[in-house]
C-alpha cells in the first residue's frame, strides 16, 4: 500500500505534535522541584550590595532580578535597566548574581528573583541600607566657667538609620544620668539624635575631658567621638607648710604658702598679728616663702598668708612659738631626780614593812602542847599520861594553844 504525499505530511506533523506535547509535559514535571533561593542583605549607605539567586535543579530555565519598583534589572545575563551602579557578577543556569554599588537609602526595599517555570516561581530578598551618623558636635560650653555655675552640654548627630546611641564620658568614666532625644529627619528615613549633660562646675573638673561618643552598627565597632576640655575658674585654696616642727632661738625657719587657684594667685601677702612684718631685715619674703633668720621670742605670733585672684581671695594662719633650747635641756635633770626619789621611797617603805612584820611575829609566838605532853609530867607511862590529860581540868590557861 502506497501513501500519498499529503497523507504522509499529515502523519509527520501529528508525530511532531505528540513528541512536543510529551516533552512539554516532562519539562513541567521536572520544573516542579526547582525553587530559587535568596538571602536578605544589609549594607552601609555608600557601600556595595551583592544579590545572589541560586537554583539547585534547573533545566535551562531563565532567571531574573527585579527591584522594589518591579523593574527588571537582569534577565539571565542581559541587563535590562540602565543604571551604571548595577553590574552582573555571575550568570549561569544555577545562579544569577548582581551587585549594586554606591547604595543609597532609596535603594532599600524588597528585591525579587524569578524562575520562569510553569508557573513562575519567585523568592524575595530584602535590602536594608544603614544610614551612617554624622560626626557629633558638642555645644553649650563657654570658656571659662566659674566654680558653682550650672553647665549644660549638648551632643548632636544626624543621618543615622536606625537611630544612633549617644554616651557621655568624663576622663573615660561614663556618666549615666543624661537626657536623650530622638527626632525623625525631613527625608523620613534617618534620625537626628541629641543628648544633654547637666552638672554643676567644680574645681576638680578643671582640665577634665568630657567626651560624647556615638555608637552605631554602621560604624563597625569604631565609634565617633567629640571631645571638650573643661576650664573652670575658682578662688584660691591656701596652706602654710613649716620647715621646722620645733623652732628654737637662734635658728632659721621657712614658712611656705601653698596656694592653688585659677587664675593662679600671684603674689601672696604675708602679715604678722594683723600687721606688716615687723623686721624686714630678718623676715624676707621670696615668692611664696617667708624666711625668718635668728629666731627669738619676739618672733612669736600669728602669721597669715593671703592669696588673691580675679575670682576672690582666701587666707590661712600659722602660730609660731620659738622655744628656748637651754630651758629644754634644764628640764631633763629634775626628771631623773624625781625618778630616783620615788625609788628611794619605795625601798624605805619596803624595809619598814619587813621590820614591823618580824616584830609582830616575835611577840605572838606561843607554846604548842599535845594531849600527851599535857599529862606526861607526872605519868609513869604514855597511857597514864593520856588519862591524866583527859580528866584534868586544872590549869586550863596553861593548856591553851597559840597559833600565828
HELIX and SHEET records of a PDB file:
HELIX    1   1 UNK A    5  UNK A   31  1                                  27    
HELIX    2   2 UNK A  105  UNK A  107  5                                   3    
HELIX    3   3 UNK A  203  UNK A  205  5                                   3    
HELIX    4   4 UNK A  217  UNK A  219  5                                   3    
HELIX    5   5 UNK A  297  UNK A  299  5                                   3    
HELIX    6   6 UNK A  325  UNK A  363  1                                  39    
HELIX    7   7 UNK A  371  UNK A  374  1                                   4    
HELIX    8   8 UNK A  382  UNK A  391  1                                  10    
HELIX    9   9 UNK A  396  UNK A  399  5                                   4    
SHEET    1   A 4 UNK A  36  UNK A  37  0                                        
SHEET    2   A 4 UNK A  49  UNK A  55 -1                                        
SHEET    3   A 4 UNK A  95  UNK A 100 -1                                        
SHEET    4   A 4 UNK A  86  UNK A  91 -1                                        
SHEET    1   B 6 UNK A  41  UNK A  44  0                                        
SHEET    2   B 6 UNK A 121  UNK A 130  1                                        
SHEET    3   B 6 UNK A 109  UNK A 115 -1                                        
SHEET    4   B 6 UNK A  63  UNK A  66 -1                                        
SHEET    5   B 6 UNK A  72  UNK A  75 -1                                        
SHEET    6   B 6 UNK A  78  UNK A  79 -1                                        
SHEET    1   C 4 UNK A 137  UNK A 139  0                                        
SHEET    2   C 4 UNK A 150  UNK A 160 -1                                        
SHEET    3   C 4 UNK A 191  UNK A 200 -1                                        
SHEET    4   C 4 UNK A 179  UNK A 184 -1                                        
SHEET    1   D 5 UNK A 145  UNK A 146  0                                        
SHEET    2   D 5 UNK A 232  UNK A 242  1                                        
SHEET    3   D 5 UNK A 253  UNK A 262 -1                                        
SHEET    4   D 5 UNK A 289  UNK A 292 -1                                        
SHEET    5   D 5 UNK A 283  UNK A 286 -1                                        
SHEET    1   E 4 UNK A 173  UNK A 175  0                                        
SHEET    2   E 4 UNK A 165  UNK A 170 -1                                        
SHEET    3   E 4 UNK A 209  UNK A 215 -1                                        
SHEET    4   E 4 UNK A 224  UNK A 229 -1                                        
SHEET    1   F 3 UNK A 269  UNK A 272  0                                        
SHEET    2   F 3 UNK A 301  UNK A 309 -1                                        
SHEET    3   F 3 UNK A 312  UNK A 320 -1                                        
END                                                                             
